[in-house]
Amino acid sequence: MKKYGLIGEKLGHSYSPQIHSKFGDYPYELCEVREDQLEALLKDDTYGGFNVTMPYKKTVIPYCDELSDIAKRIGSVNTIVRTEDGRLIGGNTDHYGFIYLLKANGIEVEGRKCMVLGSGGASMTVRTALQDLGAGEIVVISRSGENNYENIQKHFDSEVIVNTTPVGMYPNNGRAPINIDDFYNCQGVVDLIYNPSKTKLVLDAMAKSIPACSGLEMLVAQAKEASELFQGIEIEDEEIDAAYDEVRSEMLNTILIGMPGAGKSLIGGEIAARMGKKFVDIDDMVEEHEGMTIPEIFAQKGEAYFRRVETEMLQKACIQSGLVIGTGGGIVKKKINYNIIKQNGVVIWVKRDLDKLETAGRPLSMTIPVEKLWEERKDAYAYWSDFYINNNEERE
């Protein structure tokens, strides 16, 4: 059986093997290579084909015997198929993936002014797709081009914004290339980054009720088309949704919020065991970091200090993927924690009647009536959460 692979320079956090496993039963490897190793790899006929990622989407072109029409137009190759007679055919499935992403999220570009952040290979693919979809004016913002971040105010009327830069990508989460508040006419935001699941740019747009999405669906859709080329078969588009849901579930953190003593640690441990994931408790991380218990931190350094360290530990946990994370009851007191949690997580609110809450060893619950804490936090719990669990039944 022929094997396939992803060619790139740094591939440590790639999800391509998992994604391709959803579309076919063929070996798929990560091929981290230097530029001087490319030719030997491409000539290795044990591979039936490759996907190509940064920084080699242009570099591989001279090694291809033929390019597809779309790869020629874009000037970028992200998929290579070896024919039976050994010829290498270069294609571009990112074009299909980006168009699928727009349509799946209901972002219309026809006739609209579109601003593309970045001028690299991904930008070229996006611009070609936007042209094919009938976009109006297409403006490219780069660091040193005619349109740049120094004169970006000329384009605050942009209606659709697409980020093709790495700003905000793991591990540099929490950054955005622009301030979405400046764009008074924005009607859609797309960020090609897929780790984290929601970048700051996407979260900022969603907070303003602007349709917004990150790039995971594009990654899955382009892999579907690449898999079709590898296997010489057609795969129904419905398979994209199924693969996307599975991969997203594997990537996302499950994060539990709720009142102190509601049972977040117990339920979190059970969920982690059932899902085969690691459970992380933010309070435990704080105590390990400080070398003292939380009551001691409150007594010796105060609540403000505790909240600062709590946010640091939350950020450390939430930039990772595939964890189950239990948080402290007061995590919702700081607005900054909202984006940290939502960037890569599904949030579950653990509900428990106030008279059943455990208060021992919980500094605020022992000094402030739980009814007051509840009134202060209940709206935030409801707003931050995606689902809730009723934890009022007695557990065996």
C-alpha positions in Angstrom: 0.0 0.0 0.0 1.3 3.5 -0.9 1.8 5.9 2.0 1.2 9.6 2.1 2.5 12.5 4.1 2.6 16.1 5.0 5.7 18.0 4.0 6.7 21.0 6.2 9.5 22.5 8.3 7.8 22.2 11.7 4.9 19.9 12.1 4.7 19.1 15.8 1.2 20.3 16.3 -0.3 19.1 13.0 -3.8 17.4 13.0 -3.4 16.1 9.4 -2.9 12.4 10.3 -6.1 12.4 12.4 -8.0 14.2 9.7 -6.9 12.0 6.9 -7.8 8.9 9.0 -11.4 10.1 8.7 -11.4 9.9 4.9 -9.4 6.8 4.1 -7.4 3.8 5.4 -3.9 4.7 4.2 -0.7 5.4 6.1 -0.2 9.1 6.6 3.1 10.5 8.0 4.5 13.9 9.1 7.6 14.6 7.0 9.6 17.3 8.7 12.4 18.2 6.2 14.9 20.9 5.4 14.8 22.5 2.0 17.9 20.5 0.9 16.0 17.3 1.7 12.9 18.0 -0.4 14.1 16.5 -3.7 15.0 13.2 -2.2 11.7 13.0 -0.4 9.6 13.8 -3.4 11.5 11.2 -5.5 10.7 8.5 -2.9 8.2 6.3 -4.8 7.0 4.6 -1.6 4.9 7.7 -1.2 1.8 8.0 -3.4 1.4 11.7 -2.7 1.9 14.5 -0.3 0.2 17.5 1.3 2.6 20.5 1.6 2.5 23.3 4.2 4.7 26.2 5.2 7.3 27.1 4.0 7.4 24.9 0.9 4.2 25.6 -1.0 6.2 27.5 -3.7 9.4 25.6 -3.2 8.0 22.3 -4.4 6.7 23.7 -7.7 10.0 23.1 -9.7 9.8 19.4 -8.7 6.3 19.0 -10.1 5.9 17.6 -13.7 2.6 19.3 -14.1 0.4 21.8 -12.2 -3.4 21.9 -12.0 -5.1 24.9 -13.4 -5.9 26.3 -9.9 -2.4 25.7 -8.7 -1.1 27.7 -11.7 -3.5 30.6 -11.1 -2.6 30.8 -7.4 1.1 30.0 -7.8 1.1 27.7 -4.8 0.9 23.9 -4.4 -0.4 22.2 -1.3 -1.1 18.7 -2.7 1.1 16.5 -4.9 -0.1 13.2 -6.4 2.3 10.6 -7.9 0.8 9.0 -11.1 1.3 5.4 -12.0 4.2 6.3 -14.3 5.9 8.3 -11.5 5.0 11.8 -12.6 4.3 14.4 -9.9 1.1 16.5 -10.3 0.9 19.6 -8.1 -2.5 20.9 -7.1 -4.1 23.3 -4.6 -7.0 22.0 -2.4 -6.8 25.1 -0.1 -8.9 27.0 -2.7 -11.7 24.5 -2.3 -11.3 24.4 1.5 -11.5 28.2 1.9 -14.7 28.4 -0.3 -16.2 25.6 1.8 -15.3 27.5 5.0 -17.1 30.7 3.8 -20.2 28.8 2.7 -20.4 26.6 5.8 -20.4 29.7 8.0 -22.7 31.9 5.9 -20.2 34.6 5.1 -21.1 36.3 1.9 -18.4 38.0 -0.1 -20.0 38.8 -3.5 -19.8 42.5 -4.2 -18.3 43.2 -0.8 -15.1 45.0 0.0 -12.8 42.3 1.4 -9.6 43.0 3.4 -6.9 40.3 3.5 -4.4 40.5 6.2 -1.0 39.1 5.0 0.6 38.7 1.6 2.1 35.2 1.7 1.0 31.9 0.1 -2.2 31.6 2.0 -3.1 35.2 1.1 -2.7 34.3 -2.6 -5.1 31.4 -2.2 -7.7 33.5 -0.4 -7.5 36.3 -3.0 -8.0 33.9 -5.9 -11.0 32.3 -4.1 -12.5 35.8 -3.3 -12.2 36.7 -7.0 -13.9 33.5 -8.0 -16.8 34.2 -5.7 -17.3 37.7 -7.1 -15.9 39.8 -4.3 -15.9 43.6 -4.8 -12.7 45.4 -3.9 -9.9 43.2 -2.5 -7.4 45.0 -0.3 -4.2 43.3 0.9 -2.6 44.6 4.1 1.0 43.7 4.6 3.8 45.1 6.8 5.6 47.0 4.0 3.2 47.1 1.0 1.2 50.0 -0.4 -1.6 49.2 2.0 -0.1 48.5 5.5 -0.8 48.7 9.2 0.2 52.3 9.3 -2.5 53.5 6.8 -5.0 50.7 7.5 -7.5 53.4 8.5 -8.2 54.0 4.8 -9.9 50.6 4.8 -12.0 50.8 8.0 -15.0 50.4 5.7 -14.1 46.8 4.8 -17.0 44.4 5.0 -15.2 41.1 5.2 -11.9 40.6 6.9 -9.7 37.5 6.4 -6.6 36.9 8.5 -3.8 34.9 6.8 -1.1 35.9 9.2 0.1 33.8 12.1 -0.8 36.5 14.7 -2.8 34.9 17.5 -1.7 31.3 16.6 -0.6 28.9 19.3 1.5 29.3 21.4 1.0 33.1 21.1 -2.7 33.0 21.9 -4.6 36.1 22.8 -3.2 38.4 20.2 -5.0 40.0 17.2 -3.6 41.7 14.1 -6.2 44.4 14.2 -8.8 46.0 16.5 -12.2 44.9 15.2 -13.8 47.9 16.8 -12.3 50.2 14.1 -14.2 48.5 11.3 -17.7 50.0 11.5 -19.0 48.2 8.4 -17.7 44.7 9.1 -20.1 41.9 8.3 -17.8 38.8 8.4 -14.5 37.7 9.9 -12.4 34.7 8.9 -9.2 33.7 10.6 -7.3 30.8 8.9 -5.7 29.9 12.2 -7.2 26.7 13.7 -5.2 26.4 16.9 -6.7 27.9 19.1 -10.2 27.0 17.9 -11.2 30.6 18.4 -8.6 33.3 18.1 -8.9 36.7 19.8 -9.9 38.2 16.4 -12.7 35.7 16.1 -13.8 36.1 19.7 -13.8 39.9 19.3 -16.0 39.7 16.2 -18.4 37.3 17.9 -18.7 39.7 20.9 -20.0 42.3 18.4 -22.4 39.7 16.8 -20.3 39.6 13.6 -20.3 36.2 11.8 -16.9 34.8 12.4 -15.0 31.5 12.1 -11.5 30.0 12.4 -9.7 27.7 9.9 -10.4 24.2 11.1 -13.2 23.6 8.7 -11.0 24.8 5.9 -8.2 22.4 7.0 -10.7 19.5 7.0 -12.3 20.4 3.7 -9.0 20.7 1.9 -7.9 17.3 3.3 -11.1 15.8 1.9 -10.3 17.0 -1.6 -6.7 15.9 -1.2 -7.9 12.4 0.0 -10.0 12.2 -3.1 -7.0 12.8 -5.3 -4.9 10.3 -3.3 -7.5 7.6 -3.6 -9.0 8.4 -6.9 -12.5 8.4 -5.4 -15.3 10.8 -4.6 -16.1 11.6 -1.0 -19.5 13.2 -0.1 -19.3 16.7 1.4 -21.3 15.4 4.4 -18.1 13.6 5.4 -16.5 16.9 6.0 -18.9 17.8 8.8 -18.5 14.4 10.5 -14.7 14.6 10.3 -14.8 18.3 11.5 -17.0 17.4 14.5 -14.7 14.5 15.5 -11.4 16.4 15.2 -12.8 19.4 17.0 -14.0 17.3 19.8 -10.5 15.8 20.2 -8.9 19.3 20.1 -11.2 21.2 22.4 -10.8 21.4 26.2 -13.8 20.6 28.3 -14.0 23.4 31.0 -16.1 23.2 34.1 -17.3 26.4 35.9 -19.7 26.8 38.8 -20.1 27.7 42.5 -17.4 26.6 45.0 -18.3 23.1 46.2 -20.6 22.3 43.3 -18.6 19.2 42.4 -16.5 20.4 39.5 -13.4 18.4 40.4 -15.4 15.2 41.0 -17.4 15.5 37.7 -14.3 16.7 35.8 -12.4 13.6 36.8 -15.3 11.4 35.7 -15.6 13.1 32.4 -11.8 12.9 31.8 -11.8 9.1 32.6 -14.7 8.5 30.2 -13.2 10.6 27.4 -9.7 9.3 27.9 -8.4 12.8 28.6 -6.2 14.4 31.3 -8.0 16.3 34.1 -6.4 19.5 35.3 -7.6 21.5 38.3 -6.7 25.2 38.3 -6.8 25.5 42.1 -4.3 22.6 42.3 -2.1 24.4 39.7 -2.2 27.6 41.8 -1.3 25.8 45.0 1.6 24.0 43.3 2.9 27.3 41.8 2.7 29.1 45.1 3.8 26.3 47.4 0.9 27.0 49.8 -2.8 26.3 50.1 -5.4 28.6 48.7 -6.6 29.7 52.2 -3.0 30.5 53.0 -2.7 32.6 49.8 -5.8 34.5 50.7 -4.6 35.1 54.3 -1.0 36.1 53.4 -1.3 37.7 50.0 -4.9 38.6 49.5 -7.6 37.9 46.9 -6.2 40.2 44.2 -2.9 38.3 44.2 -4.7 35.0 44.1 -6.8 36.1 41.1 -3.7 37.2 39.2 -2.0 33.8 39.7 -5.3 32.0 38.9 -5.5 33.8 35.5 -1.9 32.9 34.8 -2.5 29.2 35.5 -5.8 29.3 33.5 -3.9 30.7 30.5 -1.2 28.0 30.9 -3.9 25.2 30.9 -6.3 26.6 28.2 -3.7 27.2 25.5 -3.3 23.4 25.5 -5.7 21.0 23.7 -7.8 18.0 24.7 -7.9 18.6 28.4 -10.7 18.5 31.0 -10.2 21.6 33.2 -11.9 22.3 36.5 -11.9 26.0 37.6 -12.4 27.9 40.8 -15.8 29.3 41.6 -14.6 32.9 41.1 -13.1 32.4 37.7 -15.9 34.4 36.2 -15.0 37.5 38.3 -12.4 38.6 35.8 -13.6 39.4 32.3 -10.1 38.6 30.8 -10.7 34.9 31.8 -13.7 34.7 29.3 -11.5 34.8 26.2 -8.9 32.5 27.8 -11.6 29.9 28.4 -13.6 30.3 25.2 -10.5 30.3 22.8 -10.2 26.5 23.0 -13.0 25.2 25.1 -16.5 23.9 25.6 -17.8 25.3 28.9 -20.0 23.3 31.2 -21.7 24.9 34.2 -22.0 22.5 37.1 -25.2 23.5 39.0 -25.9 22.5 42.6 -28.4 23.9 45.1 -26.9 26.4 47.5 -27.7 24.4 50.6 -25.7 21.4 49.2 -22.5 23.3 48.5 -19.4 22.3 50.4 -17.7 25.4 52.0 -14.9 23.9 54.0 -11.5 25.1 53.0 -13.0 27.8 50.6 -12.0 31.2 51.9 -14.8 33.3 50.3 -17.5 30.8 51.0 -16.6 30.7 54.7 -16.6 34.5 55.0 -19.3 35.7 52.5 -22.8 34.1 52.4 -23.1 31.8 49.5 -26.3 33.6 48.6 -24.4 36.7 48.0 -21.7 34.9 45.9 -24.5 33.3 43.9 -26.1 36.7 43.1 -22.8 38.1 42.0 -21.9 35.2 39.7 -25.0 33.5 38.4 -25.4 35.7 35.3 -21.8 35.2 34.4 -22.1 31.4 34.8 -25.1 31.4 32.5 -23.4 33.6 29.9 -20.0 31.8 29.8 -21.4 28.3 29.6 -22.4 26.2 26.6 -24.1 23.5 28.6 -24.9 22.7 32.2 -25.0 19.6 34.4 -27.4 19.3 37.3 -25.4 18.0 40.2 -28.2 17.8 42.8 -28.7 14.0 42.8 -26.8 12.0 45.4 -23.8 10.3 43.9 -22.7 6.8 44.8 
